[in-house]
Amino acid sequence: MLQRTEHPAAGYKKMFETCEELAEPVPARVKGEIPGWLNGSLLRLGPGMFEIGDEPFYHLFDGQALMHKFDLKDGNVTYFRRFLRTDAYVRAITENRIVITEFGTAAYPDPCKNIFSRFFTYFKGVEVTDNCMVNVYPVGEDFYACTETNYLTKVDPDTLDTLKKVDLSKYVSINGATAHPHIEEDGTIYNIGNCFGKNMTLAYNVVKIPPAQNDKSDPIEKSKVIVQIPSSERFKPSYIHSFGMTEKYLVLVENPVKINLVKFLTAWSIWGTNYMDCFESNETMGTWFHLATKNPGKYSPPSQG
């Protein structure tokens, strides 16, 4: 008999309920009237699986990525959903355990391995998740799911099939990027990610992805860093959720919520902590506002408030 693990989310357990995929779209119940001219598809993304075997995910951001699709046509709506076939998902389902560490849940080595194998598994270091469960946005004529790491997942907007995994760090110098890029009217994308700058100090790189190409080539392959913004602390970058953008300027708010990289690279690799365990607060730094121009990319010194 299957024994279900009680989830530690207490009164918030409803938010942590696992969903099942749908085999095909189902008609939605419509209250009121949808205008006949309103036709198209709405894609949404979020966590949908909160336990693997008898191992629970401990944070809302850890649930495996589930894509939702609403199709609107002639006043009717259908609904469909599928899990993204990321490495994190496929390996977890295959091994019936959490394999890759998420934001608030640490993964542990295969219990079938002996103690020496497990030690060397930890020693190899951080395996970054590709559980792209935060946002979905267009790049050229394609659609990509994302999280806050360097990985994107290309999806088919019609079938919700997972097409391929893309590593942004192969094209631009970033270790991770926000899940909330800005997209201009012509399809040009701006995003920001952390990286190692001069003399191995930390910095934030602003990345520009061009719009759809006339030669049908992949815009991601033509991504480039347009400006680099230095971090206020050498080994402790701020957690960057999003950034501001106007017609001419980029605005980065560097807040006191810091990621301790020394702890990230040592404690996680050896002791098995998670992303959230590496966060700390610098209560004396205040908040820094960084300003840069977009074209050409040029950085201006910060003001402190």
ABEGO torsion letter per residue (X at the ends): XBBBBBBAAEAAAAAABBBBBBABBBBBBBBEBBBAABBEBBBBBBBABABBEABBBABAAABBBBBBBBBBBGGBBBBBBBBBBBAAAAAAAAAGBBABBBAABBBBBBAABBAAAAAAAAAAEBBBBABBAABBBBBEABBBBBBABABBBBBBAAAGBBABBBBAAAABBBABBBABBBBBAAGBBBBBBBBBBBGGBBBBBBBBBBBBBAAGBBAAAABBBABBBBBABAABBBBBABBBBBAABBBBBBBABBBBAAAAAAAAAAAGBBAAAABBBBAAAEBBBBBBBAOBBBBBBBBBX
